Amino acid sequence: MKKKTSPELRMADVSEKEKNLREAVAAGVIKIKKETMTEISRGNMPKGDIFPVAKIAGINASKITSHLIPFCHNIELSNCDISFEKREKEIEVTAKVKTLNRTGVEMEAMTAVSVALLTLYDMLKPIDKSMTIENVRLLEKRGGKSGTYVRKD
């Protein structure tokens, strides 16, 4: 029996691409109990203020994405901003990432969101272990050969 071989694994060669402004926006949510949101509003967090810690974690993660995702290029970021929207029983995290480079920053934006959400989980787990992280997704990207993408839903 002849063994099938998989395609050769490789990083995409971007050396021939032009540098231009590339931007990506990603988001995700952490579902929490209403009581947990009340405690957040009161500032009663066992590990301290959750939002600055999650913001720093997300920004740091965006800068080391190539160390975490095997075929991501190591790129210099121009900016990464993380924001939070509190709702009744969830917090939405949004990351906006920019670079002037030969490849996009979609993975950096989604990594920033994922790590910010995991940090919120870590900060809140002493009072709510039932949380779930959901719907991490690319909302939009601009720049590069493939142009602009904006999620429709």
C-alpha positions as CSV (number, residue, x, y, z in Angstrom):
1,M,0.0,0.0,0.0
2,K,1.4,3.3,-1.0
3,K,1.6,5.9,1.8
4,K,0.0,9.3,1.0
5,T,2.1,12.3,1.7
6,S,0.8,15.6,2.9
7,P,1.6,18.8,1.1
8,E,4.9,20.4,2.2
9,L,4.4,22.6,5.2
10,R,5.7,26.1,4.6
11,M,5.5,29.7,5.6
12,A,4.1,32.0,2.8
13,D,6.8,33.9,1.0
14,V,5.9,37.6,1.3
15,S,9.3,39.0,0.2
16,E,7.9,40.2,-3.2
17,K,4.9,42.0,-1.7
18,E,4.8,45.7,-1.2
19,K,4.7,47.2,2.3
20,N,1.4,49.0,2.9
21,L,-0.9,49.9,5.7
22,R,-2.8,46.8,6.9
23,E,-5.4,46.8,9.6
24,A,-7.6,44.2,11.3
25,V,-10.4,44.2,13.8
26,A,-11.4,41.1,15.7
27,A,-13.9,40.5,18.6
28,G,-15.1,37.8,20.9
29,V,-17.2,37.5,24.1
30,I,-17.0,36.0,27.5
31,K,-20.4,34.9,28.9
32,I,-20.7,35.5,32.6
33,K,-23.4,35.4,35.3
34,K,-25.4,38.6,36.0
35,E,-24.2,38.4,39.6
36,T,-20.6,38.4,38.3
37,M,-21.3,41.6,36.3
38,T,-22.7,43.2,39.4
39,E,-19.5,42.4,41.3
40,I,-17.4,43.8,38.4
41,S,-19.4,47.0,38.6
42,R,-18.8,47.2,42.4
43,G,-15.1,46.7,41.9
44,N,-15.1,43.6,44.1
45,M,-12.6,41.5,42.1
46,P,-10.3,39.2,44.1
47,K,-7.4,39.7,41.7
48,G,-7.9,43.5,41.2
49,D,-9.1,45.6,38.3
50,I,-9.7,43.1,35.5
51,F,-9.8,45.4,32.5
52,P,-6.3,47.0,32.6
53,V,-4.8,43.5,33.1
54,A,-6.7,42.0,30.2
55,K,-5.8,45.0,27.9
56,I,-2.1,44.6,28.6
57,A,-2.3,40.8,28.1
58,G,-4.1,41.2,24.8
59,I,-1.6,43.8,23.5
60,N,1.4,41.7,24.6
61,A,-0.2,38.7,22.9
62,S,-0.6,40.6,19.6
63,K,3.1,41.3,19.6
64,I,4.1,37.6,20.1
65,T,1.6,36.0,17.7
66,S,4.4,34.6,15.5
67,H,5.8,32.7,18.6
68,L,2.4,31.0,19.1
69,I,1.1,30.4,15.6
70,P,3.7,28.5,13.6
71,F,3.4,30.1,10.1
72,C,2.6,33.7,11.2
73,H,5.3,36.1,10.1
74,N,7.1,38.1,12.8
75,I,5.9,41.6,12.0
76,E,6.3,45.0,13.7
77,L,3.0,46.4,14.8
78,S,2.2,50.1,14.5
79,N,-0.7,49.9,17.0
80,C,-2.9,47.6,19.0
81,D,-5.9,48.8,20.9
82,I,-8.2,46.7,23.0
83,S,-11.6,47.8,24.1
84,F,-14.4,46.2,26.3
85,E,-18.1,46.5,26.1
86,K,-20.0,45.4,29.2
87,R,-23.5,44.0,28.7
88,E,-25.9,42.3,31.1
89,K,-24.3,38.9,31.0
90,E,-21.3,39.2,28.8
91,I,-18.3,41.3,28.0
92,E,-17.3,41.8,24.4
93,V,-13.6,42.3,23.7
94,T,-12.5,44.1,20.5
95,A,-9.0,44.4,19.2
96,K,-7.8,46.8,16.4
97,V,-4.3,46.1,15.1
98,K,-2.3,48.0,12.5
99,T,1.0,47.5,10.7
100,L,2.9,48.9,7.7
101,N,4.1,45.6,6.4
102,R,4.0,42.9,3.6
103,T,1.4,40.8,5.4
104,G,-1.8,41.3,7.4
105,V,-2.6,41.4,11.0
106,E,-5.7,39.3,11.2
107,M,-4.0,36.6,13.4
108,E,-2.5,39.3,15.7
109,A,-6.0,40.8,16.2
110,M,-7.6,37.4,16.9
111,T,-4.8,36.4,19.2
112,A,-5.1,39.7,21.1
113,V,-8.9,39.1,21.6
114,S,-8.3,35.4,22.7
115,V,-5.7,36.2,25.3
116,A,-7.7,39.2,26.6
117,L,-10.7,36.9,27.0
118,L,-8.6,34.2,28.7
119,T,-7.2,36.9,31.1
120,L,-10.7,38.0,32.0
121,Y,-11.5,34.3,32.7
122,D,-8.5,34.0,34.9
123,M,-9.3,37.2,36.8
124,L,-12.9,36.2,37.3
125,K,-12.6,32.5,38.0
126,P,-12.5,32.8,41.8
127,I,-16.2,34.0,41.7
128,D,-17.5,32.4,38.5
129,K,-16.2,29.2,37.0
130,S,-19.2,28.7,34.7
131,M,-18.0,31.4,32.2
132,T,-17.6,30.5,28.5
133,I,-15.5,32.2,25.8
134,E,-17.3,32.4,22.5
135,N,-17.4,33.8,19.0
136,V,-13.8,34.9,18.4
137,R,-13.9,36.2,14.9
138,L,-12.4,38.6,12.4
139,L,-14.7,41.6,11.9
140,E,-12.8,43.4,9.2
141,K,-9.4,43.7,7.5
142,R,-8.0,46.3,5.2
143,G,-4.9,46.4,3.0
144,G,-3.0,43.9,0.9
145,K,-3.7,42.0,-2.3
146,S,-7.0,40.6,-1.1
147,G,-8.3,44.2,-0.3
148,T,-11.0,44.9,2.3
149,Y,-13.1,42.3,4.1
150,V,-16.0,43.3,6.3
151,R,-18.0,40.6,8.1
152,K,-21.7,40.8,7.1
153,D,-23.4,39.3,10.2
